[in-house]
Amino acid sequence: MARFHSGFTCWIEQRLLREDPDDLTEAIGALARTEGLSPQVADHVAAMSGTTSKDVVTTCQGDDTECAGAPETFDRPDLT
């Protein structure tokens, strides 16, 4: 299992059709979060997860939307 536990990464892990000994899922999740998801990577994830590119993009976009508020949460001065 990946150490980068975004919703997108977990979604990929749940659908993998093969082993992931090189932590490719973790790398894809981290890159999608920081650099965006290219059409080529979406196609690759779809192939390795037995889904469609549209499913991959929709899931990634939903995860990005869910995490969009995280920086504001950590910037609050009342958090310890």
N, C-alpha and C positions, 0 to 999 in steps of 0.2 A: 504494500500500500504506500501511497505517496505521503510525503511529509508536508506538502503544500496543500492544505485541506480547504481549497475553495469548493464551492458547490459544483463548479464546472469540472474540477479534477475528480471529485467523488463520483459525479455522473459518468465520466469516462470509465473510471475503475469498475463501476458496477456493470458496465456493458462490454468490457474487454473480451475479445474472442481468442486472445493468446496471452502468454506470460509477458510480463514487462520487467525483465531483469535489469535493464539499463535505466529504470525510472524515467522513461520517455514521457509517461503521463504527467509526472511532476514538472518536467521541463515545458511541456505544452501548456499546462495550466499557468505556470509562471509567465511564460512569454505572452500568452493570450491576455493576461491581466496587465502586463506592462507595455507590450508593443502592439496589441490587437491581434485579431485572428485573420490570417490571410486565407484566400480561397483555397490555396494549395494545402495548407495545414488543415483546414476544415474538411477537405476531401480525404486527407490521410486519416484523420480522427474518425470520420465516417466509415472508412474501410476497416479500421482496426476495431471498431465498436459495433459493427453490423447495423449502423443507422444511416441516415441520410445527411448530406451536408447541411440541409435546411434545419434538421433537428439539432445538429452541432452548433450552428450559428445562433439559433433561437435560445438554446441553453446557455451559451456563453454570454449572450446579450442580457439574459435574465439575471445571470450571476453578477454581471457588471452593474446592473441597476440596483441589485440588492446590496452590493458592497459600496455603492457610491457615497453613502452617508458615513462610512467608517472614519474618514479623516476628521470630520467635524466632531465626532464622538470623542476621539482621542485628544482633540484640542481644548476640550472643556477644562477650565481651571479647577473645578470642584472634584475632579477624579483623582483618586489617590492610588 
